[in-house]
Amino acid sequence: MDKSKSSRHHSSKRHLSASRKSHKRPKSSYKGDETPPLLDLKHISSMDSLMKKRESLKRELKDISKQSLSSSKSKNSENKKYEHRSKQKETKTSYKSKTKQKELKNSKSANKQVASPANEYGMLDSEDEEHIIELRRKKRKMLIEQLVTRNDSTENLSDNNKKSFDDSNENVQSLIETNKINSTEASNHLTDMFAEDDFKCNDGANKVTQDTDSSTQLIDNWDDADSYYIIKTGDMLDCNKYTIKTLVGQGVFANVVKAQDNKENREVAIKIMRNNDLMYSTGLKEIITLAQLNKADPDNKHHCIKMITHFTHKRHLCLVLESMHMDLRSVIKKYGRNNGLNLKALMSYTRQLILALRLLKKIGVIHADIKPDNILVNEKKNVLKLCDFGSAFKINENEPTPYLVSRFYRAPEVILGIPSSYGVDLWSTACTIYEIATSKILFTGSSNNKMLKCFMDLKGRIPTRLIRKGKFKDQHFDYNNNFLLHKKDEFTGREKYEVISNVTIVRDLNKELKKSFIDMTSNEEQKVLQLKDLLHKMLMLDPGHRLSLTDSIKHPFVQETLQK
C-alpha cells in the first residue's frame, strides 16, 4: 500500500513539472535546426476573447455617458426655447394691444386737430414697420392739405400747444413750420419723410439781427474770450458822455483807450478793466489809491496820474484819467537811438520820478510795479506821470511774495522773501533811470536765481545778514550762505546747482554809462559821475543802506544844473 502511494505521488510530481516546463517562455536563442517550443493555442484564444469583451464594455460605457449628456442638453434647450416663445407671445400680445389703443386715439384726434406722429416713434423696432411708415405718409399728406387751407389757424394752434408738447414733438413742430413755407411745392411732390432732399432750408433763418441794449435777455457779446471789452471806434460810454477814439494799449488788468469828453470838450484816457471779479476788485483798489493821491496832491505837481471820475459800463469798471501822449518806453525807443536820452531830459525825469515816490510815501503806499511802461509823458516830452496803480498796496499790508514787481525791476529783498518797504520802488526807479540813460535794461536775469547772479556781478556778494532774513533763502543759498546757481545739465536736461563761494564783480557802472554819452564836455563828464554815484547808492543790496528819498532829491545830479 505504501509503495503504491509513493509511486502515485512521484508520478503526479513528474506530471506537474512537465506542465510547468511547457508553459515557460522560449529562450531568445536556440541552436541551428532546432524548432522553438510551441504555445498552447487554447490558452491564447481564451485571452483574446477576454480582451475583446473588455473593449466592448468600455465602448458601451462611453455610449451610455454620451447619451445621458445629450439628453440633458436637449432638455435644457427645449426649456429655454419654451421660455423664449412664451415671452415673445406675451410681448406680442401686449404690443398689439398698445398699438390698437394708440391707433384709436390717433383716429379720434385727427378730426379735431392736426395729429402728432411723434407718439408712434417707439414702434419702429416692431414687425409692422412698413405699415407704420405708410401710416405716417398718409398723415403727412393730411397735414399738408390742412396747412394749405388753414395757414393762419396752424400758427395759433402751435402757440397754444407749445407747453403740452414734449421734447419729441419739437421736431414735428419744426417740420410743420417748414412745410408751411413750402406748402405748394410739398403738395405736388411727396417723397419719403426720411429723405434729406425732401425739405428745403428756410433762407430767412440765416438772417442775423443786431441786438440792442434795451433787451434784457442778451448774451454778453461785448467781451472777448479773455473778458476784455471789445473796443469799437465811436462807441459811447457813460450815458453818451465819452466817445471812444482809439485803443492805446492792453495790459494784464485792462484795456486803455483815448476818448473824447463830449461835455468838457477835452481828450481823456479811459482804463476799461476786464470783466471778472478779480479785476473788478483790483480796479476798486486802484480807485481808492488814486483818490488818496488826488487828495494829497490837489495842485497835481507830484507827477502821479490824476483820476477824473469812474463808472461802470456793461459790467466793466472804467477809470477816467487825464490824457498823456505816450509811455516812457516808447520815448526811449524813438528818441534814445540805442544811446539813451540826453542828460537834460535824464535829470528832469529823475527829479520827477523821485517826487512821485515822495507822494507815494506820504500816503503810505508802495507802487510795486515801476518801469518805463508805467510812466507816461506829455506831448511836449517835458512832463512825466507815474501811472498803473493796480499792484499798489499799503505798507502795512505787505506779505512776502517772490514775484512782486516785474522781474527786470525786482529788488533783491523781494526775491529773498524779506518784507517790502519803500526801498522796493527806489530800486525799480534806479533801474528805470539807467534804462533812460543807456536805452538798455540793467538786469536781464531769466529767473529770480539768475537775477541774484546779475546783482552780484555788479554789486558783489549779498550780505549774510540780509540772506538770513530771507524767507526763500534756501532756494538760492546753501547752509554756508554760498550762492547756488541753478543750471541745466546739457545731457540729461535736469536742473543742477553750481556752488559759488567766491563772488567777483565783473561789471563797471561808470564805463557802461560813459559808453552812452559820446563827445562829452567836462561838465557832462562830471554829471555822468554824479549819475553813477546816485545809482550806486540807490542800488545798495541791503535796503536799510539804500539812499533815502530825501537824500535822493538833494543829490547833486538832481539839484545842480548842467552848465555849458
C-alpha positions in Angstrom: 0.0 0.0 0.0 2.7 2.4 0.9 4.6 1.5 -2.2 1.6 2.2 -4.4 1.0 5.6 -2.7 4.6 6.7 -3.1 4.6 5.6 -6.8 1.5 7.7 -7.4 3.0 10.7 -5.6 6.1 10.5 -7.8 4.1 10.3 -11.0 2.0 13.4 -10.0 5.1 15.4 -9.4 6.5 14.5 -12.7 3.3 15.4 -14.5 3.3 18.9 -12.8 6.9 19.6 -13.6 6.3 18.7 -17.2 3.3 21.0 -17.4 5.3 23.9 -15.9 8.1 23.4 -18.4 5.6 23.5 -21.2 4.3 26.9 -20.0 7.7 28.5 -19.8 8.7 31.4 -22.3 11.0 30.2 -25.0 14.5 31.4 -24.9 15.6 34.1 -27.3 18.3 31.9 -28.8 18.2 28.3 -29.9 20.6 26.1 -31.8 20.7 25.5 -35.6 17.9 23.5 -37.0 16.0 23.1 -33.7 12.5 24.5 -33.8 11.2 26.6 -30.8 8.7 25.1 -28.4 5.1 25.6 -29.4 2.5 27.5 -27.2 -0.8 26.2 -26.2 -3.4 27.5 -28.8 -6.4 27.1 -26.5 -4.9 29.3 -23.8 -4.2 32.0 -26.4 -7.7 32.1 -27.8 -9.2 32.4 -24.3 -7.0 35.6 -23.6 -8.1 37.2 -26.9 -11.7 36.7 -26.2 -11.3 38.3 -22.8 -9.6 41.4 -24.2 -12.3 41.8 -26.8 -15.0 41.7 -24.2 -13.2 44.3 -22.1 -13.0 46.7 -25.0 -16.7 46.2 -25.9 -17.6 47.0 -22.3 -15.7 50.2 -22.5 -17.4 51.2 -25.7 -20.8 50.6 -24.2 -20.0 52.7 -21.1 -18.9 55.6 -23.3 -22.0 55.4 -25.4 -24.2 55.4 -22.3 -22.4 58.5 -20.9 -22.8 60.4 -24.2 -26.5 59.6 -24.5 -27.0 60.9 -20.9 -25.2 64.2 -21.7 -27.1 64.7 -25.0 -30.4 64.0 -23.3 -29.7 66.6 -20.6 -28.6 69.3 -23.1 -31.7 68.7 -25.3 -33.9 69.1 -22.2 -32.3 72.3 -21.3 -32.5 73.7 -24.8 -36.2 72.7 -25.1 -36.9 74.5 -21.8 -35.1 77.7 -23.0 -36.9 77.6 -26.3 -40.2 77.2 -24.5 -39.5 80.1 -22.1 -38.4 82.3 -25.1 -41.5 81.5 -27.1 -43.7 82.3 -24.1 -42.0 85.7 -23.6 -42.3 86.5 -27.3 -46.0 85.7 -27.2 -46.5 87.9 -24.1 -44.6 90.8 -25.7 -46.5 90.5 -29.0 -49.9 90.4 -27.3 -49.0 93.4 -25.1 -47.6 95.3 -28.1 -50.6 94.6 -30.2 -52.9 95.9 -27.5 -50.9 99.1 -27.1 -50.8 99.7 -30.9 -54.6 99.3 -31.1 -55.1 101.8 -28.3 -52.8 104.3 -30.0 -54.5 103.9 -33.4 -57.9 104.5 -31.7 -56.6 107.7 -30.0 -55.0 109.0 -33.2 -58.1 108.4 -35.2 -60.2 110.4 -32.7 -57.7 113.3 -32.5 -57.3 113.6 -36.3 -60.9 115.1 -36.7 -60.3 117.8 -34.1 -56.7 118.9 -34.7 -53.5 118.0 -36.5 -52.4 114.6 -35.3 -48.9 114.2 -33.9 -46.8 111.3 -35.3 -44.3 111.7 -32.5 -46.2 109.3 -30.3 -45.6 106.5 -32.8 -41.8 106.8 -32.8 -41.4 103.9 -30.4 -42.9 101.4 -32.9 -40.0 101.4 -35.4 -38.5 98.3 -34.0 -41.6 96.1 -34.4 -42.5 93.7 -37.2 -45.1 96.1 -38.6 -42.5 98.8 -39.5 -43.6 99.1 -43.2 -47.2 99.5 -42.2 -46.3 102.3 -39.7 -44.3 104.2 -42.3 -47.2 104.1 -44.7 -49.5 105.5 -41.9 -47.0 108.3 -41.4 -47.0 109.2 -45.1 -50.8 109.3 -45.1 -50.8 111.6 -42.1 -48.2 113.7 -43.6 -50.3 114.2 -46.7 -53.2 115.1 -44.5 -51.1 117.6 -42.6 -50.0 119.3 -45.8 -53.6 119.6 -47.2 -54.8 121.1 -43.9 -51.9 123.5 -43.8 -52.6 124.8 -47.3 -56.2 125.6 -46.4 -55.6 126.7 -42.8 -52.3 128.7 -42.7 -53.5 131.2 -40.1 -55.1 128.6 -37.8 -52.0 126.4 -37.6 -50.0 129.3 -36.1 -52.5 129.8 -33.3 -52.7 126.1 -32.7 -48.9 125.7 -32.5 -48.7 128.6 -30.0 -51.4 127.2 -27.8 -50.0 123.7 -27.7 -46.3 124.6 -27.1 -46.5 123.8 -23.4 -48.2 120.4 -23.9 -45.7 119.1 -26.5 -42.8 117.0 -25.1 -39.2 117.0 -26.5 -40.0 114.7 -29.3 -42.8 116.9 -30.6 -40.4 119.8 -31.1 -39.0 118.0 -34.2 -42.6 117.7 -35.6 -43.2 121.4 -34.9 -40.2 122.4 -37.0 -41.4 120.0 -39.8 -44.8 121.8 -39.7 -43.2 125.3 -40.0 -41.0 124.2 -42.9 -44.0 122.7 -44.7 -45.9 125.9 -44.2 -43.3 127.9 -46.1 -43.0 125.3 -48.9 -46.6 124.1 -48.9 -47.3 124.5 -52.6 -44.1 122.5 -53.6 -44.8 119.8 -51.0 -48.3 119.2 -52.2 -47.1 118.5 -55.7 -44.0 116.5 -54.7 -44.3 113.9 -52.0 -41.5 111.6 -51.1 -40.3 109.5 -48.2 -40.3 111.6 -45.0 -36.8 110.3 -44.0 -35.2 111.6 -47.2 -32.9 114.6 -46.7 -33.7 116.2 -50.0 -37.4 116.3 -49.3 -37.3 119.5 -47.2 -35.6 122.8 -48.3 -33.8 125.1 -45.9 -35.5 128.3 -45.0 -33.4 131.3 -46.1 -34.9 133.5 -43.5 -33.2 131.6 -40.8 -29.8 132.7 -42.0 -30.6 136.4 -41.5 -29.0 137.9 -38.4 -30.4 140.8 -36.5 -28.4 143.2 -34.3 -29.1 143.1 -30.6 -29.9 146.3 -28.8 -29.0 147.4 -25.3 -32.7 147.5 -24.3 -33.1 143.7 -24.5 -32.9 142.0 -21.1 -32.0 138.6 -22.5 -28.8 139.4 -24.3 -25.7 137.2 -24.3 -22.6 139.2 -23.3 -21.2 139.6 -26.8 -19.3 142.8 -26.0 -16.4 140.8 -24.3 -13.7 138.7 -26.0 -12.6 135.2 -24.7 -10.3 136.8 -22.1 -13.1 139.1 -20.8 -11.6 142.2 -22.3 -14.0 144.8 -23.6 -14.1 144.7 -27.4 -13.1 148.2 -28.4 -15.0 149.8 -31.3 -14.2 153.3 -32.5 -17.2 155.6 -32.0 -18.7 153.6 -29.1 -20.4 155.8 -26.5 -19.7 155.3 -22.8 -21.3 156.6 -19.6 -24.6 157.8 -21.0 -23.0 159.2 -24.2 -20.6 161.3 -22.2 -17.5 159.8 -23.7 -16.8 158.7 -27.3 -14.0 156.1 -27.9 -11.4 157.4 -30.4 -8.5 154.8 -30.4 -7.1 151.9 -28.5 -3.9 152.9 -26.7 -2.8 149.6 -25.3 -3.8 146.4 -23.5 -2.3 145.2 -20.2 -2.9 142.4 -17.8 -5.7 144.2 -16.0 -7.4 146.3 -18.6 -7.7 148.0 -22.0 -6.8 151.7 -22.2 -8.5 153.9 -24.8 -8.4 157.5 -25.8 -11.8 159.1 -25.7 -13.5 162.5 -26.2 -15.2 164.0 -23.3 -18.3 165.4 -25.0 -19.4 167.7 -22.2 -16.0 169.2 -21.3 -14.7 169.1 -24.9 -11.3 167.5 -23.9 -9.4 164.3 -24.6 -9.3 161.8 -21.7 -7.9 158.3 -21.2 -10.3 155.5 -20.1 -9.0 152.4 -18.4 -11.6 149.6 -19.0 -11.0 146.8 -16.6 -11.5 143.2 -17.6 -14.9 141.7 -16.7 -14.2 139.3 -13.8 -14.3 139.5 -10.0 -10.5 139.7 -9.5 -10.0 142.6 -12.0 -13.0 144.4 -10.6 -11.7 144.3 -7.0 -8.2 145.3 -8.4 -9.9 148.3 -10.1 -11.6 149.3 -6.9 -8.3 149.2 -5.0 -6.7 151.4 -7.7 -9.6 153.9 -7.5 -9.0 154.2 -3.7 -5.3 154.7 -4.2 -5.8 157.3 -7.0 -8.4 159.2 -4.8 -5.8 159.3 -2.0 -3.2 160.6 -4.4 -5.5 163.3 -5.8 -6.4 164.4 -2.3 -2.7 164.5 -1.2 -1.7 166.4 -4.3 -4.5 168.8 -5.2 -2.3 171.0 -7.4 -1.2 168.0 -9.4 2.6 168.8 -9.0 3.9 165.4 -7.8 3.8 163.6 -11.1 1.2 160.9 -10.4 -1.6 160.4 -12.9 -4.8 162.2 -12.0 -8.2 160.4 -11.9 -11.1 162.4 -13.2 -14.0 160.0 -12.4 -15.1 156.4 -12.7 -18.2 154.5 -13.9 -19.4 151.0 -14.9 -20.1 150.1 -18.5 -21.6 146.7 -19.4 -20.1 145.2 -16.2 -16.7 146.7 -16.8 -15.3 149.1 -14.3 -14.0 152.2 -16.1 -11.5 154.7 -14.8 -11.4 158.1 -16.5 -7.8 159.6 -16.3 -6.0 162.6 -17.6 -4.7 162.0 -21.1 -1.0 161.8 -21.8 0.8 161.4 -25.1 2.9 158.2 -24.9 4.7 155.9 -22.4 8.4 156.3 -21.5 9.5 153.1 -23.2 8.2 154.4 -26.5 10.1 157.7 -25.9 13.3 155.7 -25.2 12.9 153.7 -28.4 12.0 156.7 -30.5 14.5 159.3 -29.2 17.2 157.2 -27.5 18.7 155.7 -30.7 20.4 152.9 -28.7 22.3 155.5 -26.6 19.6 156.8 -24.3 18.2 160.3 -23.8 20.3 163.4 -23.3 21.5 164.5 -19.9 19.0 167.3 -19.5 16.0 165.1 -20.1 17.5 162.5 -17.8 18.0 165.0 -15.0 14.4 166.3 -15.4 12.9 162.8 -15.5 14.9 161.6 -12.5 13.7 164.5 -10.4 10.1 164.0 -11.4 10.2 160.3 -10.6 11.7 160.9 -7.1 8.9 163.5 -6.4 6.3 160.8 -7.4 7.9 158.4 -4.9 7.7 161.0 -2.2 4.0 161.5 -2.8 3.5 157.7 -2.5 5.4 157.6 0.7 3.3 160.5 2.1 0.1 158.3 1.8 1.9 155.1 2.9 1.7 153.3 -0.5 4.2 151.2 -2.4 3.6 151.2 -6.2 5.3 147.8 -6.7 5.5 148.0 -10.5 7.6 151.0 -11.5 9.1 150.5 -15.1 9.1 152.6 -18.3 5.8 151.0 -19.4 4.0 152.5 -16.4 5.4 156.0 -16.8 3.6 158.4 -19.2 4.9 161.5 -21.0 3.0 164.5 -22.3 3.1 165.7 -25.9 6.0 168.1 -25.3 8.0 165.3 -23.6 8.9 167.6 -20.6 6.5 166.2 -18.0 6.1 162.6 -16.9 3.4 160.9 -14.7 3.6 157.7 -12.8 0.5 155.5 -13.7 -1.0 152.0 -13.3 -1.5 151.6 -9.6 -3.1 148.2 -9.9 -0.3 146.4 -8.0 0.0 149.2 -5.3 -0.6 148.3 -1.7 -0.3 149.9 1.8 2.9 149.5 3.7 1.2 147.6 6.5 -0.5 145.1 4.1 2.9 143.7 3.0 3.3 140.0 2.6 6.5 138.5 1.1 6.0 137.1 -2.4 8.9 136.3 -4.8 7.0 137.6 -7.9 6.2 141.2 -6.8 7.3 143.8 -9.4 8.2 143.0 -13.0 11.3 140.7 -12.9 13.9 143.1 -14.5 13.0 145.8 -12.0 12.6 143.5 -8.9 14.6 144.3 -5.8 16.8 141.6 -4.1 14.7 141.7 -0.9 11.6 140.7 -2.9 13.4 137.6 -4.3 14.8 136.6 -0.9 11.4 136.9 0.7 12.0 139.9 3.0 9.0 142.2 3.8 9.0 145.0 1.3 9.4 148.7 2.1 9.7 152.0 0.1 13.1 150.8 -1.0 11.4 148.4 -3.5 10.2 151.4 -5.5 13.5 153.2 -5.2 15.3 150.1 -6.7 12.9 150.0 -9.6 13.3 153.7 -10.2 17.1 153.3 -10.3 16.8 150.6 -12.9 14.5 152.9 -14.9 16.9 155.8 -14.7 19.7 153.6 -16.0 17.5 152.5 -18.9 16.7 156.1 -19.8 20.4 156.9 -19.8 21.6 153.9 -21.8 18.4 152.5 -23.5 19.5 149.1 -22.1 17.9 147.1 -19.3 20.2 147.0 -16.3 19.5 143.4 -15.0 18.3 140.8 -17.5 18.1 137.6 -15.5 15.8 134.9 -16.9 14.7 133.8 -13.4 14.9 135.0 -9.8 18.1 133.0 -9.3 19.7 134.5 -12.4 18.6 138.0 -11.2 20.6 137.4 -7.9 23.6 136.5 -10.0 23.2 139.7 -12.1 23.1 141.7 -8.8 26.3 140.2 -7.6 28.0 140.7 -10.9 27.5 144.5 -10.4 27.4 144.9 -6.6 29.3 142.0 -5.2 28.3 139.4 -2.6 24.9 139.7 -0.9 25.4 140.4 2.8 24.9 137.4 5.1 22.7 139.4 7.4 20.3 140.0 4.5 20.3 136.3 3.4 19.4 135.1 6.9 16.3 137.3 7.0 15.0 135.8 3.7 12.0 133.5 3.7 13.1 132.0 0.4 16.9 131.9 1.1 17.1 128.1 0.8 16.2 128.3 -2.9 19.3 130.2 -3.6 21.9 129.7 -0.9 23.3 126.7 1.0 23.8 126.3 4.8 27.1 128.2 4.5 25.4 131.1 2.6 27.2 130.2 -0.6 25.2 131.1 -3.7 23.6 128.2 -5.6 23.5 129.0 -9.3 20.7 127.0 -11.0 21.8 125.4 -14.3 20.5 122.6 -16.6 22.6 119.6 -17.4 23.5 119.5 -21.1 22.9 115.8 -21.5 20.1 114.9 -19.1 18.3 118.3 -19.1 17.9 118.1 -15.3 18.5 121.1 -13.0 21.8 121.1 -11.2 23.4 123.6 -8.8 26.8 125.2 -9.1 28.1 126.4 -5.7 29.7 129.9 -5.9 31.6 130.7 -2.8 33.8 133.4 -4.2 31.9 136.3 -5.9 33.7 138.7 -8.1 32.4 141.9 -9.6 32.6 141.8 -13.4 30.7 145.0 -14.4 31.7 148.6 -14.2 28.7 151.0 -13.9 30.8 154.1 -14.8 32.1 152.6 -18.0 28.7 151.5 -19.1 27.3 155.0 -18.5 30.1 156.7 -20.4 29.6 154.5 -23.5 26.1 156.0 -23.9 27.3 159.6 -23.9 29.7 160.4 -26.8 31.8 163.5 -27.1 31.1 164.8 -23.6 32.3 168.0 -22.2 34.0 168.2 -18.8 30.7 169.3 -17.2 28.9 166.4 -18.8 31.5 164.0 -17.6 31.0 165.4 -14.1 27.3 164.9 -14.4 27.8 161.2 -15.5 30.0 160.7 -12.4 27.2 162.1 -10.3 24.7 159.9 -12.0 26.9 156.9 -11.3 27.1 157.8 -7.6 23.3 158.3 -7.4 22.6 154.9 -9.0 25.3 153.2 -6.8 23.6 154.5 -3.7 20.0 153.7 -4.9 21.1 150.2 -5.8 22.5 149.1 -2.5 21.7 145.4 -1.9 20.7 146.0 1.7 17.5 148.1 1.6 18.5 149.6 5.0 21.6 151.1 3.4 19.8 152.3 0.4 19.6 156.1 -0.3 16.5 157.7 1.2 14.1 159.7 -0.9 15.0 162.9 0.9 18.7 162.4 0.1 17.9 161.3 -3.4 16.1 164.6 -4.2 19.0 166.5 -2.7 21.6 164.6 -4.7 23.9 166.9 -6.9 22.8 165.1 -10.0 19.2 166.2 -9.3 19.8 169.6 -7.8 22.7 171.0 -9.8 22.0 172.3 -13.3 24.1 171.3 -16.2 26.5 174.1 -17.2 27.6 174.5 -20.7 
